[in-house]
Every structure is written in structure tokens, then in C-alpha cells.
Amino acid sequence: MAEPRIASIVRYPVKGLPGVVAEGDVALRPGSGLRWDRSHAIENGRVRVESPAAWNSREAYFHVARYEEIVRFGVALDAAEGDAPVLTLTAPDGRSASAPVDEATDHAFAVTALLRGALDAGPAGPVRLIRTGVAGLWDWPDAHLSFINLATVAALEGEAGATVDPRRFRGNVLLEGLPAWGELDLLGRRVRVGDAVLEFFQPTDRCRATTIDPVAGVSNLNVPALLASRYGHMYCGVYARVVSGGTVRAGDALEVVGDTEVLEDTTSTPSILDGEPGWPRTGRVVEREQSGARSVSYWVADPTGLLGDARPGQHLRVHLAGEDAPNWRSYTISATAPGRARITVRRDGRISSAMHERLERGDPLVITGPFGDVTLDRADERDVVLVSAGSGITPTAAMLRGLADARSSRRVRVLHVERTAADLALWEEVAESCSRLADASLGLHLTRAAATAAPDASYVDARTGRPTARDVLATIEGLDPAAVDAFVCGPALFTAEVRSALTGAGVPARHVHAEVFYSPTTAELTAPREPSTTGPHRVRAGTAETQWRPRSGSILDAMEGVGQDWPSGCRVGACGTCVRGLRSGTVEYLVDPLVPPPVGSVLVCCSAPTSDVELDA
């Protein structure tokens, strides 16, 4: 691991407002972080705050994602390491006010008057500067410090084709000396810097706030969409906790304390990071093995342990650092073991080819997942039909192993299509799993070879050529079509043909499952379109209701205006956090979503109603 160093340290005395660069030695306190960092916030009067001293959601305060103009304030903090520093705020019109920010914050009348003259309050109360009693008013209640890798920002700048100011990410500590995305390798580690010891525990997810120019205060760069499309996730930076306090300063090096590397002779990997599937983190390749002429299987140890618990049919994403963006791709998990998972990668496409060429045992690999809802546990007790082509055998292998390990009594039928016998990946494993089931049969089609070339001919008769609709229907012969769950994995046309054959024979469409992987796409910044209607349209979700008009913005903006604190992330249709079921009515997108939502649902962050609508509460 390269040796990172602190390039600069920044504290943000007031949540949402610009930061102040720290000079000289800076104290880090156990259980918190920089003194006076995010110690204050400005109540917006839109959400009633019952306990100002407690941690509260950002929707109660002026924050950049919603109130972009606040970055045009000027901020100074004199004697920042002391007990009673003086805060000076300068409004965009040039007016200034100062006050000590100690216990007497409620009496900072000049600052409050300045804020009330510059910012509009909501219906729940006046604009007010408050001091929190918690470690800091982060978007996450247990964050202490935010680290930003300048090399990652530079990589994003290259993809954007425009300057990316690191201040967009509002980090406390800017790092230099790491490769792009090298900060993810800090996760799960304890690190000594200066006299302090830190624990890196979470990547930093990015929202609409990063689209705002930190000087001009306007949205002019779609950072969340760039992250999602080029890198396959929406994270930039990492959070750390202060385990042992001490002083740090610009130029200090970060030194890993202890060794959390995966030991090569272990058969399981302990979880060192309490994470979530969507978090990008650095795993390790612990085994590489050839699987057929064109495929390689990689066992990847996961520091969170989550991949080891993946359900049969789920997939992970590989994010290949050092490759040109988009540098990610999804792969179905073909097997699991405690703390790790296996993917079987066919040499097909730029990312898969790069993995074949450069990824060896012991190498780091940035991963996310597991993802996916097309899993074996959806099948209940119905009979199972598995139809696959080429590398689509990976979910078949995982599901068969799951059925065999559970000693399932379900009837199972398998049909697989491959070019040649030499290309077959995982076939012996598939056959072995079938042999452990009470009632299972295998069918194999080789499209470019004679049937006699198939391995294990004593177990299964391989046929030559593409399967016909009759071959597909043979998989449900003797089964009740209404009591079958079919899982299909292969090229889009193949999947459509299989689905058509099965549903035409009476298998309910809802019982024919096919996973859809979202491929990397190019997402450029586009300004929101003007709504096509003038309203007013009623927007209702449960008991909450509002009248939407063009000035209301998105559906999410409109509902927040009546006090609804709905989950949201990017606000540009890239992350899917805001998805809600659409019960009635019609909507339009003001920004085309990067990932379309499921049928019957809508991304409320970037859509507007074109009629009265009702959404899930």
C-alpha cells in the first residue's frame, strides 16, 4: 500500500457553509474529531426540531443539496483550537456579523439577524443558528472525520472533462500519495497519523450537494451520475473514527497499525468491516483457477464478509482500478464460502479481458455487492427449471449447489447451451450437483461441435446446434407448468425466446425469472427540463398531500415542502434511493434517470407529475 500523507485539513464550523483551512497543529479528540467541526447548523424552519442539541436529519437545516446558495457565504473562525473561537459569517451581499461560538450561541444575535436577512424560513419556525451537543452534525450520526483522496478527484476530473474542485466533497482531510481509489484500501484498518490513531469504517456516499460549484453556488457538474456511470458506485472518500486522540498537521504520513491482510493459508476470512452491499471496498483474490478454455474463476475474500452470505443467483460488481472508465462490470456469483465468493469470468469485453491478463492470487480487487432479487429463494417449493447459455451457467451452478446442499426434493430440469465442449465452464460441478438431487435431469447443446466431443457423455447426451422451442418445452415435460419456477440467464435474444416458449406453454410470466444487469453508460450533465404541464396537480402519499406547480420542482422537492423526510441520495436519478411505487397518475422525468426504476415505480427526485398522482407512503 502506498504511503498517503495529509495535504491539508479543513473544518466546517457551520453545517452546509464553506470550510476553514486549519493551520499548524490540529487536535483530534477521541469519539469526535476536529474541534468545532460541524458543531453548528442553521435551522431552516421547514422541519420542527424538538431537540436542537441532538443529532437531527439534515432536512431540518440549510444544507447544500437543497439550498445551493449557502456556499456563497464567507466563513472565518478565529482561535479555532480554543474554547471560545469567534465565528464570522459574510452574506453574499457583503454584510458580515461575528459572535463567539461557545455556550452562548443562542445569544449570537448579530449572526442570527444576518442569517434571517439572507435566508428564507419555512413554516415551522424562524431561521436560527444552533449548536449541537453531539460530535458533529454529519449526515451520518457516527462519523468523525471525512477523508478525500486528491488522486481520486483528479481521476474524476479527467472523466468529467472539467475542473473538479475538491471542496465539492467537503472533506476534513485531503490526502496525497495514494493512487486513485486507493483510499478504499484503508477501510477496516486502524491507521496512525501524527499522535492519533484512526479507524476507517465507511466509504462516503455522494448526493446532489457535489453537483454544486463550491464558489458560484450553482449546480454545474453531475458528479453522482459520473461516479455511478464511470465507476459503478456513488462513493468518493472515506469516513474515520478517532480511536486515540492526538495532534496532526499537514504533511503527516498515515501508517497502518497491525495487519489485516488475508492470509493465504486460511480457508475463511474474518469480517473486519461492518458494511453494506453497496459499499465499495477492497477485497483480495485468494484463488484463481481455469474453468474451461475461455473462463477463469476467482475466489474473492470480502472484508465485510457479505459476499459469503450471497443467495444463489445474486451478483457482485468488480471495479477495476487502473482501467479506463467505465471500469466496472457485474458478474454472477457462482459459489460462496464463509467470507468469500467465486465469480467465473469469460474472456469477453474490456474489463473481463483485463482481469484475465492482470488479476492474480493475492491481488486487491475493489468490489460491491451482493446484489439482485432473481434468487433461488424466490422459488418456494415449486419445481425448478434452469436454462442458460455460455457464461450464463454461473447462476445455474450456484442454484444447483444450493438445492443439493439443502437436499431439496424439488424436481429440477437443466438446459445449457455452449459453443464447444472445450468452452464449458463449471460443467462437472453442475453435473455433480444434479447427481445429488433426487429428481434432476441435464440437457446440453453444443452449437459448434459434434455431440461426441462433450465431456461426461455417460451422464448426459449432448446435442448439436441451438435448442429449438421444442427443446425448451422438453424441460417442463411431465411437470405442471403452473407450478414451475424458471430461471433464465443468457443473451437478451436467447432469454426472450426461452421466456416466450415457456409462457406460451402455460408457465406464468411471473414465474419466469431473468436477471437484468445494468451496463456502464455515459452520463453527461444535463439541465433539468421544464415541466410540460402547469398544474396544479395533487400529489398524495398516505396522509401527506401537496399541490404541485412548476415552481415546486421535483415530486421529492414538493413533498419535502410539506415536511416529508423521504429517503433520497443523488437527486439526479442515479442511485435509486428515492424510488417509490406509483399507485395512480402519470409522471415525467425532468432529468433522464441513469438507471430506470422497476415497472410501476418512479424516481421522485427527478420527476414531476403530469396529472394528480398517488404514491406509496
C-alpha positions as CSV (number, residue, x, y, z in Angstrom):
1,M,0.0,0.0,0.0
2,A,1.3,3.4,-0.9
3,E,2.1,5.9,1.9
4,P,-0.5,8.6,2.0
5,R,0.1,12.0,3.6
6,I,-2.1,14.8,4.7
7,A,-2.2,17.6,2.1
8,S,-4.5,19.9,4.1
9,I,-7.0,19.9,6.9
10,V,-10.3,21.7,6.8
11,R,-13.1,22.2,9.4
12,Y,-16.7,23.3,8.7
13,P,-18.0,25.3,11.8
14,V,-21.5,25.6,10.3
15,K,-23.1,22.7,8.5
16,G,-23.5,23.5,4.8
17,L,-21.4,26.6,4.8
18,P,-17.8,26.7,3.4
19,G,-14.9,25.3,5.4
20,V,-11.9,27.0,7.0
21,V,-8.4,25.6,6.3
22,A,-6.6,24.7,9.5
23,E,-3.0,26.0,10.1
24,G,-0.4,24.2,12.2
25,D,-1.1,21.5,14.8
26,V,-4.7,20.4,15.0
27,A,-6.1,18.3,17.8
28,L,-8.2,15.2,17.1
29,R,-10.4,14.1,20.0
30,P,-11.4,10.5,20.8
31,G,-15.1,9.9,20.0
32,S,-15.4,13.1,17.9
33,G,-12.9,14.7,15.5
34,L,-11.8,18.2,14.8
35,R,-13.0,20.7,17.4
36,W,-15.8,22.9,16.2
37,D,-16.3,20.9,13.0
38,R,-20.0,20.9,12.1
39,S,-20.7,22.0,15.6
40,H,-23.4,24.4,14.4
41,A,-26.2,24.5,11.9
42,I,-28.8,26.8,10.6
43,E,-32.4,25.7,11.2
44,N,-34.5,26.2,8.1
45,G,-38.0,26.3,9.7
46,R,-39.2,23.5,7.3
47,V,-38.9,20.7,9.8
48,R,-39.6,21.2,13.5
49,V,-36.5,20.4,15.7
50,E,-37.6,19.1,19.1
51,S,-34.0,18.8,20.5
52,P,-31.5,21.2,18.8
53,A,-28.6,19.7,20.8
54,A,-29.2,16.2,19.5
55,W,-28.3,14.8,16.1
56,N,-31.1,15.5,13.6
57,S,-31.6,14.8,9.9
58,R,-30.1,17.4,7.5
59,E,-33.6,18.2,6.3
60,A,-34.0,20.3,9.4
61,Y,-31.2,22.5,8.4
62,F,-29.9,24.6,5.5
63,H,-27.8,22.1,3.5
64,V,-26.1,22.3,0.2
65,A,-28.1,19.7,-1.6
66,R,-31.2,21.7,-1.2
67,Y,-30.0,25.2,-0.6
68,E,-27.1,25.6,-3.0
69,E,-26.9,29.4,-2.5
70,I,-25.4,28.9,1.0
71,V,-22.0,28.1,-0.4
72,R,-21.7,31.8,-1.3
73,F,-21.4,32.8,2.4
74,G,-18.0,33.6,3.7
75,V,-16.8,31.8,6.9
76,A,-13.9,32.6,9.3
77,L,-13.2,31.0,12.6
78,D,-10.6,32.7,14.8
79,A,-8.8,30.8,17.5
80,A,-10.3,27.6,16.2
81,E,-8.4,25.3,18.7
82,G,-9.6,27.3,21.7
83,D,-12.7,27.1,23.9
84,A,-14.4,30.2,22.6
85,P,-13.5,30.9,18.9
86,V,-15.1,33.8,17.1
87,L,-17.2,32.9,14.1
88,T,-17.6,35.5,11.4
89,L,-20.1,35.0,8.6
90,T,-20.3,37.1,5.5
91,A,-23.5,37.1,3.5
92,P,-23.4,37.0,-0.3
93,D,-24.3,40.7,-0.3
94,G,-21.2,41.5,1.7
95,R,-22.7,42.1,5.1
96,S,-20.8,40.5,8.0
97,A,-21.5,39.6,11.6
98,S,-19.4,37.9,14.3
99,A,-20.0,36.1,17.6
100,P,-18.2,33.8,20.0
101,V,-19.4,30.2,19.3
102,D,-19.2,28.8,22.8
103,E,-22.1,28.0,25.1
104,A,-23.6,31.4,24.3
105,T,-24.6,30.6,20.7
106,D,-28.2,31.3,21.4
107,H,-27.3,34.8,22.1
108,A,-25.4,35.4,18.8
109,F,-28.0,38.0,17.9
110,A,-25.9,39.7,15.2
111,V,-25.2,36.4,13.4
112,T,-28.9,35.4,13.6
113,A,-30.0,38.7,12.3
114,L,-27.6,38.4,9.4
115,L,-28.9,34.9,8.6
116,R,-32.6,35.9,8.8
117,G,-31.9,38.8,6.4
118,A,-30.3,36.4,3.8
119,L,-32.3,33.2,4.1
120,D,-36.0,32.4,3.9
121,A,-37.6,30.4,6.7
122,G,-40.1,27.7,6.4
123,P,-43.5,27.3,8.2
124,A,-42.2,25.5,11.2
125,G,-40.1,28.4,12.7
126,P,-37.6,31.1,12.1
127,V,-34.1,30.8,10.7
128,R,-31.8,30.2,13.7
129,L,-28.1,29.3,14.3
130,I,-28.0,26.4,16.7
131,R,-25.2,24.5,18.4
132,T,-25.3,20.7,18.6
133,G,-24.3,18.7,21.6
134,V,-23.2,15.7,19.5
135,A,-19.8,15.1,17.9
136,G,-20.8,16.8,14.7
137,L,-23.9,17.3,12.5
138,W,-22.8,14.9,9.8
139,D,-25.3,13.3,7.5
140,W,-24.4,10.1,9.4
141,P,-24.6,10.3,13.2
142,D,-21.4,8.4,14.0
143,A,-19.0,10.0,11.6
144,H,-15.9,11.9,12.9
145,L,-13.7,12.8,10.0
146,S,-14.1,12.7,6.2
147,F,-11.0,11.9,4.0
148,I,-10.7,12.8,0.3
149,N,-8.1,11.3,-1.9
150,L,-6.8,14.0,-4.3
151,A,-5.8,11.4,-6.9
152,T,-9.4,10.1,-7.0
153,V,-10.6,13.7,-7.5
154,A,-8.1,14.1,-10.4
155,A,-9.4,10.8,-12.0
156,L,-13.0,12.1,-11.8
157,E,-11.8,15.4,-13.3
158,G,-10.4,13.5,-16.2
159,E,-13.7,11.8,-16.8
160,A,-15.7,15.0,-16.4
161,G,-13.5,16.9,-18.8
162,A,-13.8,19.8,-16.5
163,T,-12.2,21.1,-13.3
164,V,-13.4,19.3,-10.2
165,D,-12.8,21.4,-7.1
166,P,-12.1,19.1,-4.1
167,R,-14.2,21.4,-2.0
168,R,-17.3,19.9,-3.6
169,F,-16.8,16.9,-1.4
170,R,-16.4,18.9,1.9
171,G,-13.7,16.6,3.3
172,N,-11.8,17.3,6.5
173,V,-8.6,15.8,5.4
174,L,-7.3,15.9,1.8
175,L,-4.8,13.0,1.1
176,E,-1.9,12.8,-1.4
177,G,0.4,10.0,-2.2
178,L,-2.3,7.3,-2.9
179,P,-3.4,6.1,-6.4
180,A,-6.9,6.9,-7.4
181,W,-9.4,4.9,-5.3
182,G,-6.6,3.8,-3.0
183,E,-8.4,5.3,-0.1
184,L,-10.8,2.3,-0.2
185,D,-7.9,0.1,1.0
186,L,-8.0,2.0,4.3
187,L,-11.5,0.6,5.1
188,G,-11.4,-1.8,8.0
189,R,-7.9,-0.6,9.1
190,R,-6.5,1.2,12.0
191,V,-4.1,4.0,11.0
192,R,-1.7,6.1,13.0
193,V,-1.3,9.7,11.8
194,G,0.6,12.2,13.9
195,D,-0.1,11.3,17.5
196,A,-3.6,10.0,16.8
197,V,-5.0,6.6,15.8
198,L,-8.0,6.4,13.5
199,E,-10.3,3.6,12.3
200,F,-11.6,3.8,8.8
201,F,-15.1,2.4,8.8
202,Q,-17.2,3.6,5.9
203,P,-17.0,4.9,2.3
204,T,-18.7,8.3,1.8
205,D,-21.8,8.2,-0.5
206,R,-22.3,11.3,-2.6
207,C,-25.5,13.2,-3.3
208,R,-26.7,16.2,-5.2
209,A,-24.5,18.5,-3.0
210,T,-21.5,17.5,-5.0
211,T,-23.1,18.9,-8.2
212,I,-22.9,22.4,-6.7
213,D,-19.9,24.6,-7.6
214,P,-18.4,25.5,-4.2
215,V,-17.7,29.1,-5.3
216,A,-20.6,30.0,-7.6
217,G,-23.3,28.1,-5.7
218,V,-24.9,26.7,-8.8
219,S,-25.3,23.1,-10.0
220,N,-23.0,22.7,-12.9
221,L,-21.5,19.2,-12.8
222,N,-23.4,15.9,-12.3
223,V,-20.9,14.2,-10.0
224,P,-23.2,11.4,-8.7
225,A,-24.0,10.4,-12.3
226,L,-20.4,10.5,-13.3
227,L,-19.5,8.3,-10.3
228,A,-22.3,5.8,-11.0
229,S,-21.7,5.5,-14.7
230,R,-17.8,5.6,-14.8
231,Y,-17.1,3.7,-11.6
232,G,-20.3,1.7,-10.8
233,H,-21.0,3.3,-7.4
234,M,-21.7,6.7,-5.9
235,Y,-18.9,6.9,-3.3
236,C,-16.0,9.2,-3.1
237,G,-13.9,9.4,0.1
238,V,-13.9,7.5,3.4
239,Y,-15.0,8.2,7.0
240,A,-12.8,7.6,10.0
241,R,-13.4,7.5,13.8
242,V,-10.8,8.8,16.2
243,V,-9.8,5.9,18.4
244,S,-6.9,7.6,20.2
245,G,-6.6,11.3,20.3
246,G,-3.6,13.4,19.4
247,T,-2.3,16.2,17.2
248,V,-2.0,16.1,13.4
249,R,-0.9,18.6,10.8
250,A,-0.4,18.9,7.0
251,G,2.4,16.7,5.8
252,D,1.9,13.9,8.4
253,A,2.0,10.4,7.0
254,L,-0.6,7.7,7.5
255,E,0.7,4.4,8.8
256,V,-1.4,1.2,9.1
257,V,-1.4,-0.2,12.6
258,G,-1.4,-4.0,12.5
259,D,-2.0,-6.3,9.6
260,T,-5.5,-7.0,8.2
261,E,-4.3,-8.8,5.0
262,V,-5.9,-12.1,4.1
263,L,-3.7,-15.0,5.0
264,E,-3.1,-17.3,2.0
265,D,-3.3,-20.5,4.1
266,T,-6.8,-19.7,5.6
267,T,-10.0,-21.3,4.4
268,S,-12.2,-18.5,5.7
269,T,-11.7,-14.8,6.1
270,P,-12.9,-13.0,9.3
271,S,-15.0,-9.9,8.7
272,I,-13.0,-6.8,9.5
273,L,-15.6,-4.2,8.3
274,D,-19.2,-3.9,9.3
275,G,-20.5,-2.8,5.9
276,E,-23.4,-2.8,3.4
277,P,-23.6,-4.4,0.0
278,G,-23.4,-1.1,-1.9
279,W,-20.2,-0.1,-0.2
280,P,-17.1,-0.2,-2.5
281,R,-14.3,-2.0,-0.6
282,T,-11.0,-3.7,-1.3
283,G,-11.2,-7.5,-1.4
284,R,-8.4,-9.9,-2.2
285,V,-8.1,-12.6,-4.8
286,V,-7.4,-15.7,-2.8
287,E,-7.6,-18.3,-5.6
288,R,-7.5,-18.3,-9.4
289,E,-8.3,-21.3,-11.5
290,Q,-9.0,-22.0,-15.1
291,S,-12.6,-23.1,-15.9
292,G,-12.9,-24.1,-19.5
293,A,-10.9,-22.8,-22.4
294,R,-12.2,-19.2,-22.1
295,S,-13.1,-18.7,-18.4
296,V,-11.3,-18.1,-15.2
297,S,-12.8,-18.5,-11.7
298,Y,-11.7,-16.1,-9.0
299,W,-12.3,-16.6,-5.3
300,V,-12.5,-13.1,-3.7
301,A,-12.2,-12.6,0.0
302,D,-14.6,-9.8,1.2
303,P,-13.6,-7.6,4.3
304,T,-17.3,-7.3,5.2
305,G,-18.0,-11.0,4.8
306,L,-21.2,-10.1,2.9
307,L,-20.3,-12.0,-0.3
308,G,-20.1,-15.2,1.7
309,D,-23.8,-14.9,2.5
310,A,-24.9,-14.2,-1.0
311,R,-28.0,-16.0,-2.1
312,P,-27.8,-18.3,-5.2
313,G,-28.5,-16.1,-8.2
314,Q,-27.1,-12.8,-6.8
315,H,-24.2,-10.9,-8.4
316,L,-21.4,-8.6,-7.5
317,R,-19.7,-5.8,-9.2
318,V,-16.0,-5.6,-10.0
319,H,-14.5,-2.1,-10.1
320,L,-11.1,-2.5,-11.8
321,A,-8.8,0.3,-10.6
322,G,-6.3,1.4,-13.1
323,E,-8.5,0.7,-16.1
324,D,-10.1,3.4,-18.2
325,A,-13.6,4.3,-17.1
326,P,-16.2,2.9,-17.2
327,N,-14.1,0.4,-15.3
328,W,-16.8,-1.8,-13.7
329,R,-18.8,-4.8,-14.6
330,S,-21.3,-7.2,-13.0
331,Y,-20.7,-10.9,-12.5
332,T,-23.0,-13.6,-11.1
333,I,-21.6,-15.3,-8.0
334,S,-21.0,-18.9,-9.0
335,A,-20.2,-20.2,-5.4
336,T,-19.8,-19.0,-1.9
337,A,-17.8,-19.9,1.2
338,P,-17.5,-18.2,4.6
339,G,-16.3,-14.6,4.0
340,R,-15.7,-15.0,0.2
341,A,-17.4,-15.7,-3.1
342,R,-16.4,-17.0,-6.5
343,I,-17.0,-15.4,-9.9
344,T,-16.4,-17.2,-13.1
345,V,-15.3,-14.7,-15.8
346,R,-15.3,-15.4,-19.5
347,R,-12.8,-13.5,-21.6
348,D,-15.3,-11.3,-23.3
349,G,-15.1,-7.5,-23.3
350,R,-12.6,-5.0,-22.0
351,I,-12.9,-5.5,-18.2
352,S,-13.1,-9.3,-18.4
353,S,-10.1,-9.4,-20.6
354,A,-8.2,-7.1,-18.3
355,M,-9.0,-9.4,-15.4
356,H,-7.7,-12.4,-17.3
357,E,-4.4,-10.5,-18.1
358,R,-3.6,-8.9,-14.8
359,L,-5.5,-10.4,-11.8
360,E,-3.6,-13.0,-9.9
361,R,-3.8,-14.6,-6.5
362,G,-3.2,-12.1,-3.7
363,D,-4.1,-9.0,-5.8
364,P,-6.5,-6.4,-4.4
365,L,-9.9,-6.0,-6.1
366,V,-12.5,-3.3,-5.4
367,I,-15.9,-5.0,-5.1
368,T,-19.5,-4.1,-4.3
369,G,-22.4,-6.4,-3.6
370,P,-24.1,-8.8,-3.4
371,F,-27.0,-7.5,-5.5
372,G,-30.0,-9.0,-7.2
373,D,-33.5,-10.2,-6.5
374,V,-33.6,-13.1,-9.0
375,T,-32.6,-15.7,-6.5
376,L,-33.4,-19.3,-5.7
377,D,-35.2,-18.4,-2.6
378,R,-38.0,-16.9,-4.7
379,A,-38.9,-20.4,-5.9
380,D,-40.6,-21.6,-2.8
381,E,-41.4,-25.3,-3.3
382,R,-42.2,-25.2,-7.0
383,D,-40.3,-27.3,-9.4
384,V,-37.2,-25.6,-10.8
385,V,-36.1,-25.2,-14.5
386,L,-32.7,-23.7,-15.2
387,V,-32.0,-22.6,-18.7
388,S,-28.6,-20.9,-19.6
389,A,-26.2,-20.1,-22.4
390,G,-22.5,-19.5,-22.3
391,S,-21.4,-17.7,-19.1
392,G,-25.0,-17.8,-18.0
393,I,-24.1,-21.1,-16.4
394,T,-22.9,-19.3,-13.3
395,P,-26.3,-18.8,-11.6
396,T,-27.2,-22.3,-12.7
397,A,-24.1,-23.7,-10.8
398,A,-24.9,-21.6,-7.7
399,M,-28.6,-22.6,-7.6
400,L,-27.9,-26.3,-8.2
401,R,-25.3,-26.3,-5.4
402,G,-27.9,-24.6,-3.1
403,L,-30.5,-27.1,-3.9
404,A,-28.1,-30.1,-3.5
405,D,-26.7,-28.8,-0.2
406,A,-30.3,-28.3,1.1
407,R,-31.2,-31.9,-0.1
408,S,-34.1,-30.4,-1.9
409,S,-36.9,-32.7,-3.0
410,R,-37.9,-30.4,-5.9
411,R,-37.8,-31.7,-9.4
412,V,-35.1,-29.9,-11.3
413,R,-34.5,-29.6,-15.0
414,V,-31.4,-28.1,-16.6
415,L,-30.8,-27.0,-20.2
416,H,-27.5,-25.4,-21.1
417,V,-26.1,-24.1,-24.4
418,E,-22.4,-23.7,-25.2
419,R,-20.3,-23.3,-28.3
420,T,-17.9,-26.3,-27.8
421,A,-17.1,-28.8,-25.1
422,A,-13.8,-27.1,-24.5
423,D,-15.6,-23.8,-23.7
424,L,-17.7,-25.4,-21.0
425,A,-17.2,-23.8,-17.6
426,L,-18.3,-25.4,-14.3
427,W,-20.0,-28.2,-16.1
428,E,-18.6,-31.0,-14.0
429,E,-19.7,-29.1,-10.9
430,V,-23.2,-28.7,-12.4
431,A,-23.4,-32.5,-13.1
432,E,-22.2,-33.3,-9.6
433,S,-24.8,-31.2,-8.0
434,C,-27.5,-32.8,-10.2
435,S,-26.3,-36.2,-9.2
436,R,-27.0,-35.3,-5.5
437,L,-30.6,-34.4,-6.3
438,A,-33.5,-36.9,-6.1
439,D,-35.1,-36.0,-9.4
440,A,-32.9,-33.9,-11.8
441,S,-32.0,-34.1,-15.4
442,L,-29.4,-32.3,-17.6
443,G,-29.6,-31.2,-21.2
444,L,-26.6,-29.8,-23.2
445,H,-26.5,-28.3,-26.6
446,L,-23.1,-27.6,-28.3
447,T,-23.6,-25.1,-31.2
448,R,-20.2,-25.6,-32.9
449,A,-19.1,-29.1,-32.2
450,A,-20.2,-32.7,-32.6
451,A,-22.1,-34.3,-29.8
452,T,-19.4,-36.9,-29.3
453,A,-17.0,-34.1,-28.1
454,A,-19.0,-33.5,-25.0
455,P,-17.5,-34.5,-21.6
456,D,-19.3,-36.8,-19.3
457,A,-21.1,-38.4,-22.2
458,S,-22.1,-41.2,-19.9
459,Y,-24.1,-38.7,-17.8
460,V,-25.7,-36.5,-20.4
461,D,-26.2,-36.7,-24.1
462,A,-25.1,-33.5,-25.7
463,R,-26.9,-32.4,-28.8
464,T,-25.5,-30.4,-31.7
465,G,-26.9,-27.0,-32.6
466,R,-29.1,-24.4,-31.0
467,P,-32.0,-25.6,-28.9
468,T,-35.4,-25.2,-30.5
469,A,-38.6,-24.2,-28.8
470,R,-39.4,-27.9,-28.6
471,D,-36.1,-28.5,-26.7
472,V,-37.0,-25.7,-24.3
473,L,-40.5,-27.2,-23.7
474,A,-39.0,-30.6,-23.0
475,T,-37.7,-29.1,-19.7
476,I,-41.2,-28.9,-18.4
477,E,-42.4,-32.2,-19.8
478,G,-44.2,-34.1,-17.0
479,L,-44.3,-31.0,-14.8
480,D,-47.2,-28.8,-14.0
481,P,-46.4,-25.6,-15.9
482,A,-48.3,-23.5,-13.3
483,A,-46.1,-24.9,-10.6
484,V,-42.7,-24.2,-12.2
485,D,-40.2,-21.5,-11.5
486,A,-37.9,-21.0,-14.4
487,F,-34.6,-19.1,-14.2
488,V,-33.0,-18.0,-17.5
489,C,-29.6,-16.5,-18.0
490,G,-28.0,-15.7,-21.3
491,P,-28.0,-13.1,-24.2
492,A,-31.1,-10.9,-24.4
493,L,-32.5,-12.6,-27.6
494,F,-32.0,-16.1,-26.1
495,T,-33.7,-15.0,-22.9
496,A,-36.6,-13.6,-24.8
497,E,-37.1,-16.7,-26.9
498,V,-37.0,-19.0,-23.8
499,R,-39.4,-16.8,-22.0
500,S,-41.8,-16.8,-24.9
501,A,-41.7,-20.6,-25.2
502,L,-42.3,-21.2,-21.6
503,T,-45.1,-18.7,-21.1
504,G,-46.8,-19.9,-24.3
505,A,-46.9,-23.4,-22.7
506,G,-48.6,-22.2,-19.6
507,V,-45.8,-21.2,-17.3
508,P,-47.0,-17.9,-15.6
509,A,-44.9,-14.9,-16.7
510,R,-44.2,-14.0,-13.1
511,H,-42.6,-17.4,-12.7
512,V,-40.0,-16.9,-15.4
513,H,-37.1,-15.0,-13.9
514,A,-34.2,-13.3,-15.7
515,E,-31.7,-11.0,-14.0
516,V,-31.0,-7.7,-15.8
517,F,-27.5,-6.3,-15.3
518,Y,-27.2,-2.6,-15.8
519,S,-24.2,-2.0,-18.0
520,P,-21.9,1.0,-17.8
521,T,-23.3,4.0,-19.7
522,T,-22.1,7.6,-20.3
523,A,-24.0,10.1,-18.2
524,E,-23.4,13.7,-19.0
525,L,-24.6,16.7,-17.2
526,T,-28.0,17.9,-18.5
527,A,-30.0,20.7,-17.0
528,P,-33.5,19.7,-15.8
529,R,-36.1,20.1,-18.5
530,E,-39.0,22.5,-17.9
531,P,-42.2,20.6,-16.8
532,S,-44.7,20.1,-19.7
533,T,-47.7,21.0,-17.6
534,T,-48.5,24.0,-15.4
535,G,-50.6,22.1,-12.8
536,P,-51.7,22.3,-10.2
537,H,-51.6,18.5,-9.6
538,R,-52.3,16.9,-6.3
539,V,-49.5,14.7,-5.0
540,R,-50.5,12.3,-2.3
541,A,-48.7,9.6,-0.3
542,G,-50.6,8.1,2.6
543,T,-51.9,11.0,4.6
544,A,-49.4,13.5,3.2
545,E,-50.6,15.7,0.4
546,T,-49.5,18.8,-1.5
547,Q,-50.4,20.7,-4.6
548,W,-47.6,20.6,-7.2
549,R,-46.8,23.5,-9.5
550,P,-43.8,24.0,-11.7
551,R,-42.1,26.2,-9.1
552,S,-42.3,23.2,-6.7
553,G,-39.5,21.4,-8.5
554,S,-39.5,17.6,-8.4
555,I,-42.0,15.5,-6.6
556,L,-39.5,15.0,-3.9
557,D,-39.0,18.7,-3.5
558,A,-42.7,19.2,-3.3
559,M,-43.2,16.6,-0.6
560,E,-40.3,17.9,1.4
561,G,-42.0,21.3,1.3
562,V,-44.8,19.8,3.4
563,G,-42.4,18.3,5.9
564,Q,-41.9,14.8,4.4
565,D,-38.4,13.4,5.1
566,W,-38.2,10.9,2.3
567,P,-35.0,8.9,1.7
568,S,-33.0,10.3,-1.1
569,G,-29.4,10.4,-2.3
570,C,-28.2,11.8,-5.6
571,R,-31.3,13.8,-6.6
572,V,-30.3,13.2,-10.3
573,G,-31.8,9.8,-10.9
574,A,-28.5,7.9,-10.5
575,C,-28.8,6.0,-7.2
576,G,-32.3,4.7,-6.9
577,T,-32.6,5.6,-3.2
578,C,-35.8,7.7,-3.8
579,V,-37.8,5.1,-5.7
580,R,-41.5,4.9,-4.8
581,G,-44.4,2.9,-6.0
582,L,-46.8,4.8,-8.3
583,R,-50.3,3.9,-7.3
584,S,-52.1,6.1,-9.8
585,G,-51.5,9.0,-12.1
586,T,-48.7,9.9,-14.6
587,V,-45.3,11.5,-14.3
588,E,-42.5,12.7,-16.5
589,Y,-38.7,12.9,-15.9
590,L,-37.1,16.3,-15.8
591,V,-33.7,14.5,-15.9
592,D,-33.4,11.1,-17.6
593,P,-32.6,8.6,-14.9
594,L,-29.3,6.7,-15.2
595,V,-30.9,3.5,-14.0
596,P,-34.7,3.2,-14.8
597,P,-36.8,2.2,-11.8
598,P,-38.8,-1.0,-11.7
599,V,-42.1,-1.1,-13.6
600,G,-44.8,0.6,-11.5
601,S,-42.5,2.8,-9.6
602,V,-40.9,6.3,-10.1
603,L,-37.8,8.1,-9.0
604,V,-39.3,11.1,-7.2
605,C,-36.0,13.1,-7.1
606,C,-36.1,13.9,-10.8
607,S,-39.7,13.5,-11.9
608,A,-42.7,15.8,-11.9
609,P,-46.4,14.9,-12.1
610,T,-48.4,15.4,-15.3
611,S,-51.7,14.6,-13.5
612,D,-52.9,14.0,-10.0
613,V,-50.7,11.2,-8.6
614,E,-50.7,8.9,-5.6
615,L,-47.5,7.3,-4.4
616,D,-46.7,4.6,-1.8
617,A,-46.5,6.1,1.7
